[in-house]
Amino acid sequence: MAPEDIILKPVLTEKGYDGIADKVYTFKVLKTANKTQIKIAVEKMFGVKVKSVNTVTCPGKLKRMGRNEGYTPKTKKAIVSLAEDSKAIEFFDSLS
């Protein structure tokens, strides 16, 4: 599986911006991806050295449209910490 298939998009929130200075980044990832696959994908895509990966599976929210109701899709987030000697990810440099 290609790294572009595993890492879907960055999560740009206030809490995510706070971690950029400490080399901690948040990404939305494929629901079936495990921590090892996420680590390899980030290292290949950005050319950095990953120290740890934490994952969170977010359940879908209940949404209503009139009398009909359903759930939005489940998502998975990965919080990636880079090693001390690793360079920062260039994409996030302009955001901090």
SEBAGU-156177 format. One record per atom (N, C-alpha, C): atom name; x, y, z; residue number from 1. Coordinates in nm, 4 decimals. Atoms other than C-alpha are relative to their C-alpha. Layout:
N
PT/atom/east/north/up/n
PT/CA/X/Y/Z/NUM
...
// end
This chain:
96
PT/atom/east/north/up/n
PT/N/0.0837/-0.1175/0.0000/1
PT/CA/0.0000/0.0000/0.0000/1
PT/C/0.0888/0.1247/0.0000/1
PT/N/-0.0787/-0.1218/0.0140/2
PT/CA/0.1321/0.3420/-0.0960/2
PT/C/-0.0211/0.0922/0.1205/2
PT/N/0.0155/-0.0932/-0.1129/3
PT/CA/0.1974/0.6057/0.1738/3
PT/C/-0.1118/0.1016/-0.0213/3
PT/N/0.1063/-0.0960/0.0294/4
PT/CA/-0.0461/0.8419/-0.0023/4
PT/C/-0.1377/-0.0580/0.0291/4
PT/N/0.1275/0.0640/-0.0305/5
PT/CA/-0.3233/0.5861/0.0543/5
PT/C/-0.0248/-0.0057/0.1504/5
PT/N/0.0136/0.0121/-0.1455/6
PT/CA/-0.2564/0.5646/0.4304/6
PT/C/-0.0230/0.1367/0.0645/6
PT/N/0.0134/-0.1352/-0.0554/7
PT/CA/-0.2109/0.9357/0.5161/7
PT/C/-0.0988/0.0758/-0.0873/7
PT/N/0.1030/-0.0650/0.0803/8
PT/CA/-0.5316/1.1054/0.4000/8
PT/C/0.0150/0.1515/-0.0022/8
PT/N/-0.0173/-0.1454/-0.0050/9
PT/CA/-0.4866/1.4652/0.5219/9
PT/C/0.0435/0.0405/0.1396/9
PT/N/-0.0366/-0.0485/-0.1343/10
PT/CA/-0.3447/1.6712/0.8096/10
PT/C/-0.1226/0.0544/0.0717/10
PT/N/0.1064/-0.0562/-0.0821/11
PT/CA/-0.5721/1.7729/1.0950/11
PT/C/0.0510/0.1333/0.0546/11
PT/N/-0.0455/-0.1339/-0.0371/12
PT/CA/-0.5362/2.1492/1.1427/12
PT/C/-0.0992/0.0605/0.0993/12
PT/N/0.0831/-0.0534/-0.1078/13
PT/CA/-0.6903/2.2434/1.4775/13
PT/C/0.0883/0.0785/0.0957/13
PT/N/-0.0786/-0.0756/-0.0979/14
PT/CA/-0.5853/2.4630/1.7690/14
PT/C/0.0927/-0.0921/0.0783/14
PT/N/-0.0828/0.0946/-0.0745/15
PT/CA/-0.4602/2.1614/1.9603/15
PT/C/0.1129/-0.0532/-0.0886/15
PT/N/-0.1026/0.0451/0.0926/16
PT/CA/-0.2721/2.0463/1.6515/16
PT/C/0.1097/0.1030/-0.0199/16
PT/N/-0.0991/-0.1065/0.0158/17
PT/CA/-0.1005/2.3845/1.6125/17
PT/C/0.0934/0.0074/0.1204/17
PT/N/-0.0842/-0.0046/-0.1201/18
PT/CA/0.0272/2.3658/1.9721/18
PT/C/0.1117/-0.1038/-0.0047/18
PT/N/-0.1001/0.1053/0.0051/19
PT/CA/0.2170/2.0443/1.8958/19
PT/C/0.1085/0.0206/-0.1039/19
PT/N/-0.0969/-0.0193/0.1083/20
PT/CA/0.4029/2.1761/1.5909/20
PT/C/0.1365/0.0406/0.0543/20
PT/N/-0.1277/-0.0435/-0.0579/21
PT/CA/0.6704/2.3427/1.8062/21
PT/C/0.0752/-0.1172/0.0626/21
PT/N/-0.0614/0.1170/-0.0631/22
PT/CA/0.7353/2.0074/1.9812/22
PT/C/0.0181/-0.1161/-0.0975/22
PT/N/-0.0089/0.1025/0.1051/23
PT/CA/0.7404/1.8137/1.6497/23
PT/C/-0.1019/-0.1121/0.0207/23
PT/N/0.1114/0.0938/-0.0128/24
PT/CA/0.4047/1.6473/1.7158/24
PT/C/-0.1055/0.0421/-0.1015/24
PT/N/0.0900/-0.0310/0.1095/25
PT/CA/0.1734/1.6291/1.4138/25
PT/C/-0.1181/-0.0964/0.0013/25
PT/N/0.1218/0.0803/0.0025/26
PT/CA/-0.1815/1.5008/1.3657/26
PT/C/-0.0459/-0.0163/-0.1445/26
PT/N/0.0461/0.0313/0.1351/27
PT/CA/-0.3083/1.3284/1.0506/27
PT/C/-0.1264/-0.0834/0.0074/27
PT/N/0.1116/0.0912/0.0182/28
PT/CA/-0.6335/1.1705/0.9399/28
PT/C/0.0529/-0.1145/-0.0862/28
PT/N/-0.0583/0.1155/0.0678/29
PT/CA/-0.5435/0.8169/0.8308/29
PT/C/-0.1091/-0.1001/-0.0371/29
PT/N/0.0879/0.1087/0.0417/30
PT/CA/-0.7013/0.5105/0.6735/30
PT/C/-0.0456/-0.0777/0.1230/30
PT/N/0.0534/0.0664/-0.1187/31
PT/CA/-0.9286/0.3282/0.9195/31
PT/C/0.0652/-0.1356/0.0281/31
PT/N/-0.0577/0.1335/-0.0177/32
PT/CA/-0.7592/-0.0074/0.8621/32
PT/C/0.1507/0.0019/0.0227/32
PT/N/-0.1454/-0.0097/-0.0156/33
PT/CA/-0.4003/0.1216/0.8985/33
PT/C/0.0393/-0.0193/0.1463/33
PT/N/-0.0506/0.0159/-0.1361/34
PT/CA/-0.1986/0.0158/1.2031/34
PT/C/0.1165/0.0967/0.0226/34
PT/N/-0.1034/-0.0968/-0.0365/35
PT/CA/0.0751/0.2099/1.3853/35
PT/C/0.1278/-0.0181/-0.0820/35
PT/N/-0.1213/0.0254/0.0774/36
PT/CA/0.3613/0.0437/1.1976/36
PT/C/-0.0136/0.0530/-0.1422/36
PT/N/0.0220/-0.0499/0.1357/37
PT/CA/0.2102/0.1237/0.8577/37
PT/C/-0.0004/0.1524/-0.0030/37
PT/N/0.0039/-0.1462/-0.0071/38
PT/CA/0.1477/0.4844/0.9638/38
PT/C/0.1410/0.0555/0.0158/38
PT/N/-0.1382/-0.0445/-0.0216/39
PT/CA/0.5076/0.5225/1.0864/39
PT/C/0.0799/-0.0067/-0.1300/39
PT/N/-0.0737/0.0168/0.1259/40
PT/CA/0.6517/0.3895/0.7589/40
PT/C/-0.0485/0.1013/-0.1035/40
PT/N/0.0551/-0.0939/0.0979/41
PT/CA/0.4164/0.6088/0.5517/41
PT/C/0.0478/0.1427/0.0260/41
PT/N/-0.0452/-0.1361/-0.0326/42
PT/CA/0.5118/0.9305/0.7370/42
PT/C/0.1487/0.0150/-0.0313/42
PT/N/-0.1437/-0.0067/0.0273/43
PT/CA/0.8843/0.8505/0.7107/43
PT/C/0.0278/0.0073/-0.1491/43
PT/N/-0.0212/-0.0031/0.1448/44
PT/CA/0.8582/0.7879/0.3355/44
PT/C/-0.0504/0.1291/-0.0632/44
PT/N/0.0588/-0.1199/0.0619/45
PT/CA/0.6327/1.0852/0.2546/45
PT/C/0.0787/0.1263/0.0309/45
PT/N/-0.0602/-0.1263/-0.0424/46
PT/CA/0.8164/1.3526/0.4525/46
PT/C/0.1495/-0.0084/0.0259/46
PT/N/-0.1434/0.0146/-0.0212/47
PT/CA/1.1686/1.2106/0.4963/47
PT/C/0.0433/0.0358/0.1404/47
PT/N/-0.0297/-0.0299/-0.1399/48
PT/CA/1.1658/1.2348/0.8767/48
PT/C/0.0171/-0.1302/0.0769/48
PT/N/-0.0175/0.1157/-0.0873/49
PT/CA/1.2417/1.0000/1.1682/49
PT/C/-0.1078/0.0056/0.1082/49
PT/N/0.1133/0.0021/-0.0922/50
PT/CA/0.9333/0.9020/1.3733/50
PT/C/0.0394/-0.0696/0.1296/50
PT/N/-0.0275/0.0583/-0.1305/51
PT/CA/0.9670/0.8376/1.7469/51
PT/C/-0.1167/-0.0871/0.0450/51
PT/N/0.1156/0.0775/-0.0436/52
PT/CA/0.6114/0.7250/1.8276/52
PT/C/-0.1246/0.0413/-0.0773/52
PT/N/0.1287/-0.0237/0.0647/53
PT/CA/0.2604/0.6978/1.6849/53
PT/C/-0.1103/-0.0399/0.0973/53
PT/N/0.1194/0.0303/-0.0785/54
PT/CA/-0.0621/0.7185/1.8847/54
PT/C/-0.1202/0.0139/-0.0919/54
PT/N/0.1174/-0.0043/0.0863/55
PT/CA/-0.3975/0.6464/1.7195/55
PT/C/-0.1268/0.0163/0.0823/55
PT/N/0.1311/-0.0202/-0.0615/56
PT/CA/-0.7544/0.7475/1.8019/56
PT/C/-0.1049/-0.0312/-0.1050/56
PT/N/0.1121/0.0280/0.0881/57
PT/CA/-1.0654/0.5994/1.6422/57
PT/C/-0.1184/0.0834/0.0470/57
PT/N/0.1085/-0.0915/-0.0352/58
PT/CA/-1.3381/0.8647/1.6389/58
PT/C/-0.1309/-0.0557/-0.0544/58
PT/N/0.1285/0.0516/0.0487/59
PT/CA/-1.6968/0.7359/1.6216/59
PT/C/-0.0743/0.1051/-0.0803/59
PT/N/0.0807/-0.0922/0.0782/60
PT/CA/-1.9438/0.8891/1.3775/60
PT/C/-0.1008/0.0721/0.0869/60
PT/N/0.0971/-0.0790/-0.0752/61
PT/CA/-2.1793/1.1611/1.4994/61
PT/C/-0.1407/-0.0258/-0.0537/61
PT/N/0.1393/0.0136/0.0387/62
PT/CA/-2.5569/1.1278/1.4956/62
PT/C/-0.0469/0.1299/-0.0650/62
PT/N/0.0499/-0.1170/0.0725/63
PT/CA/-2.7050/1.3662/1.2377/63
PT/C/-0.1446/-0.0248/-0.0399/63
PT/N/0.1407/0.0103/0.0379/64
PT/CA/-3.0694/1.4377/1.1615/64
PT/C/-0.0297/0.0935/-0.1149/64
PT/N/0.0508/-0.0816/0.1097/65
PT/CA/-3.2400/1.5686/0.8507/65
PT/C/-0.1504/-0.0218/-0.0004/65
PT/N/0.1438/0.0221/-0.0168/66
PT/CA/-3.6063/1.6147/0.9325/66
PT/C/-0.0231/-0.1136/0.0971/66
PT/N/0.0249/0.1138/-0.0887/67
PT/CA/-3.7312/1.2879/1.0775/67
PT/C/0.0971/-0.1146/-0.0262/67
PT/N/-0.0998/0.1026/0.0298/68
PT/CA/-3.4517/1.0833/0.9217/68
PT/C/0.1264/0.0272/0.0792/68
PT/N/-0.1255/-0.0175/-0.0722/69
PT/CA/-3.1361/1.0221/1.1179/69
PT/C/0.0968/-0.1098/-0.0414/69
PT/N/-0.1056/0.0940/0.0338/70
PT/CA/-2.8042/0.8518/1.0568/70
PT/C/0.1299/0.0479/0.0604/70
PT/N/-0.1300/-0.0317/-0.0570/71
PT/CA/-2.4407/0.8538/1.1531/71
PT/C/0.0977/0.0385/-0.1104/71
PT/N/-0.1087/-0.0321/0.0913/72
PT/CA/-2.1468/1.0202/0.9822/72
PT/C/0.1028/-0.1128/0.0092/72
PT/N/-0.0969/0.1103/-0.0026/73
PT/CA/-1.8591/0.7831/0.8969/73
PT/C/0.0991/0.0106/0.1157/73
PT/N/-0.1074/0.0037/-0.0996/74
PT/CA/-1.6040/0.6744/1.1580/74
PT/C/0.1280/0.0493/-0.0653/74
PT/N/-0.1298/-0.0441/0.0492/75
PT/CA/-1.2588/0.8267/1.1232/75
PT/C/0.1091/-0.0467/0.0952/75
PT/N/-0.1140/0.0368/-0.0832/76
PT/CA/-0.9121/0.7492/1.2545/76
PT/C/0.1044/0.1091/-0.0115/76
PT/N/-0.1046/-0.1019/-0.0035/77
PT/CA/-0.6506/1.0047/1.3621/77
PT/C/0.1273/-0.0626/0.0543/77
PT/N/-0.1312/0.0433/-0.0493/78
PT/CA/-0.2803/0.9478/1.4164/78
PT/C/0.0757/0.1221/0.0490/78
PT/N/-0.0841/-0.1053/-0.0562/79
PT/CA/-0.0716/1.1670/1.6453/79
PT/C/0.1435/-0.0501/-0.0076/79
PT/N/-0.1348/0.0464/0.0304/80
PT/CA/0.2880/1.1348/1.5239/80
PT/C/0.1011/0.0914/0.0685/80
PT/N/-0.1091/-0.0751/-0.0647/81
PT/CA/0.5859/1.2422/1.7382/81
PT/C/0.1296/-0.0317/-0.0723/81
PT/N/-0.1265/0.0198/0.0689/82
PT/CA/0.9168/1.2948/1.5624/82
PT/C/0.1140/-0.0083/0.1001/82
PT/N/-0.1182/0.0125/-0.0846/83
PT/CA/1.2583/1.2124/1.7056/83
PT/C/0.0647/0.1371/0.0190/83
PT/N/-0.0650/-0.1274/-0.0323/84
PT/CA/1.4688/1.4887/1.8627/84
PT/C/0.0925/0.0473/-0.1123/84
PT/N/-0.0970/-0.0365/0.1034/85
PT/CA/1.7321/1.4781/1.5865/85
PT/C/-0.0608/0.0079/-0.1395/85
PT/N/0.0661/-0.0034/0.1296/86
PT/CA/1.4754/1.4668/1.3056/86
PT/C/-0.0319/0.1436/-0.0397/86
PT/N/0.0383/-0.1321/0.0478/87
PT/CA/1.3993/1.7659/1.0871/87
PT/C/-0.1522/0.0127/0.0077/87
PT/N/0.1447/-0.0242/-0.0050/88
PT/CA/1.0521/1.9248/1.0994/88
PT/C/-0.0609/-0.0236/-0.1369/88
PT/N/0.0709/0.0181/0.1268/89
PT/CA/0.7901/1.8642/0.8317/89
PT/C/-0.0240/0.1386/-0.0604/89
PT/N/0.0032/-0.1323/0.0632/90
PT/CA/0.8062/2.1547/0.5833/90
PT/C/-0.1409/0.0526/-0.0165/90
PT/N/0.1385/-0.0429/0.0213/91
PT/CA/0.4295/2.1610/0.5235/91
PT/C/-0.0515/0.0811/0.1182/91
PT/N/0.0508/-0.0653/-0.1197/92
PT/CA/0.3671/2.2714/0.8832/92
PT/C/0.0832/0.1218/0.0405/92
PT/N/-0.0869/-0.1116/-0.0399/93
PT/CA/0.6522/2.5289/0.9014/93
PT/C/-0.0677/0.1352/-0.0180/93
PT/N/0.0647/-0.1281/0.0250/94
PT/CA/0.4429/2.8089/0.7519/94
PT/C/-0.1188/0.0235/0.0912/94
PT/N/0.1188/-0.0119/-0.0851/95
PT/CA/0.1567/2.7399/0.9960/95
PT/C/0.0328/0.0419/0.1414/95
PT/N/-0.0319/-0.0297/-0.1400/96
PT/CA/0.3425/2.7835/1.3240/96
PT/C/0.0441/0.1425/0.0219/96
// end
